[in-house]
């Protein structure tokens, strides 16, 4: 509670518009006396970061800042900025080292970072964490998959950090170049920055020959270092001595109970430069108290189900991309790892379909029929699957583009009007 009050006091003293928000709610830092008092505090959200660009949320003198990271995200054109004092940077490095230790890494490992050491937090965060842990770091950066694999072999890399779609890309290039998982020294990987289904993990683990561990972070909180799976792979341990988590209803903001699914809200208990208090992350998950055999205490969060702005309501059903991915990957004997979900308008109704690559030698009609059946059972919607030959859907070396929204918005009847006009023209 002392750390929470310290965070709230920093914001109250240094950020005028948030101080006014708290005053309007009749709240001051002195009112924070117990955990139950947290829900009385108005939440921060993404708009606070976007509207405060570039540095109106900073709570220290600018001379104390030694690092800035940023990400544009998907919520607006302005970057979301994170700032760090020296203490912030040291603590962030420690949390990333904790993450790597949780998956089993030691100073005897060789760690290849396949994300960029640039504005995005993942590259620097895990480079710093690896160095603090004492393992050998190869800061390779993104892309160039064949060369990545060459380094894996040459330098006997045992662990790597990547986005999940790049883990799949590694598996694909291994098969194309005839590299067996037995030719590598890999033991584990830490993956994140994209939503990914359990079936994606199974695919990567089987084809690359590793244990793949999920982790979670965001620029607003610090970058990676908020939570990570341990070797049990049964939820992500939140570093509860550094972050206090809550779950709220994404629509109403009402606090939800243990085990209920909703939007993750985070409070930092240590950040100096840019603290957050009850920050609505937009990420959908649930929380429970840890009873993990690994012995770590505090909170465990389930793997991220999706972002609230990734959720689409189609004919009254809540759809997340991960739900569709799960069913595609369950049929890996039929389909490649590449797919594209398309939201579109038919008449006045929103619909969803998915483009998939059917492997060579597969009975295409049978594969599509089985996938569509499984999708209907999983989502209660009819989702058409459109087959393509292997290698025809777009690949990205960076973060994969898995969803395209072609719906007629915001003038929802445009699709219906277009259809009627085309029908009338065909009659002429």
Secondary structure, DSSP 8 states (H G I E B T S, - for coil): -HHHHHHHHHHHHH-HHHHHHHHHTT--GGG--SGGGGGGS--B-HHHHHHTTTTTT--S-GGG--EEEEE-TTT-SS-EEEEE-HHHHHHHHHHHHHHHHHTT--TT-EEEE-S-SSSSHHHHHHHHHHHHHT-EEE---S--HHHHHHHHHHTT--EEEE-HHHHHHHHHHHHHTT--GGGS---EEEE-SS---HHHHHHHHHHHTSEEEEEEEETTTTEEEEEEE-TT-SSEEE-TTTEEEEEE-TTT--B--TT--EEEEEEESS-SSS--SSEEEEEEE-EEE---TT---SEEE----EETTT-EEETTEEE-HHHHHHHHHHTTTTEEEEEEEEEEEETTEEEEEEEEEE-TTS-HHHHHHHHHHHHHHHHSS--EEEEEETT-S---SSS---EEE----SSTTHHHHHHHHHHHHHH-
